[in-house]
Amino acid sequence: AVINTDGFTLKGKAMANVRSSARRAEKEGVRIVFYHGQIEHAEQLFQMQLISWAWLANKGGSEMGFSMGHFDMQEDDEQVSALAVDGTNRVHAFVTFVPIYGRRGWGLDLMRRAEKAAPGCMELLLSCSIDYLKSTGAEVVSLGLAPMSNINQEDQTGIDSIIDFLTQRYGYVKQSQSLFKFKQKFQPSWESRYLIYPHSPHLPKIGWALFAAHQQDTSWLAIMHRSLRDWQRKRRAAAQGKVGPTEAITHPGTGQLAF
């Protein structure tokens, strides 16, 4: 989701939702503060840490830290942080941006909000951030990806259907589509990203490797991987007439985590 800063404005019908939401947050006394590199205000930094802990606990996961950054009390010197704070210095939400070196721009890295944040604070955060980054010379601002948000299409392939089933089962599609709808409010240009793989049978292992790379704690995932690997082995055996398909699907997996 890429925004060309020259054309960004809150005016017009298309931006009415963002505009009204941002104004609502402003009426609640929320303002935006920016930091380049280290967060100078210790209390704000501590609140950001608490927000991150609560956000991760609510999502039931861990910091990703592969294609995305992770919250670090020792901020990157090149990072830009934007905080939504009120008159009591309470941090309602924050976002961070990292440089896009090849396009004179910035990419959204982290986006986190407190459980009882003021309504509209995220819209205010991002709209103010885009204007601020434009003032520093940025030509583009990327709001990042919305992975697999377009898989529920009529022209699905067989692989798409499998991915659809798995991601719906584990909740990723719902989260990603919600993320897509939020980012779409800012009227970005969407640039597709693709996963290229040699053969379809490799896709489950590739998908697992990508998923595991994004997780710092994969202990529970190891069980799923062992089951998947065993299921694949038995499925291949079933195709060769060595084992029945029911056994190939239901037999529990064992083994060590390996790629």
Sequence and secondary structure as in RCSB ss.txt:
>XXXX:A:sequence
AVINTDGFTLKGKAMANVRSSARRAEKEGVRIVFYHGQIEHAEQLFQMQLISWAWLANKGGSEMGFSMGHFDMQE
DDEQVSALAVDGTNRVHAFVTFVPIYGRRGWGLDLMRRAEKAAPGCMELLLSCSIDYLKSTGAEVVSLGLAPMSN
INQEDQTGIDSIIDFLTQRYGYVKQSQSLFKFKQKFQPSWESRYLIYPHSPHLPKIGWALFAAHQQDTSWLAIMH
RSLRDWQRKRRAAAQGKVGPTEAITHPGTGQLAF
>XXXX:A:secstr
 EEEGGG  S SGGGHHHHHHHHHHHHTT EEEEEESS   HHHHHHHHHHHHHHHHHHT     SSS    SS 
 TT EEEEEE TT  EEEEEEEEEETTTTEEEEEEEEE TT  TTHHHHHHHHHHHHHHHTT SEEE    TTTT
   TT  HHHHHHHHHHHHHTHHHHHHHHHHHHHTT  B        S GGGHHHHHHHHHHHT S  HHHHHHH
HHHHHHHHHHHHHHTTSS HHHHHHS        
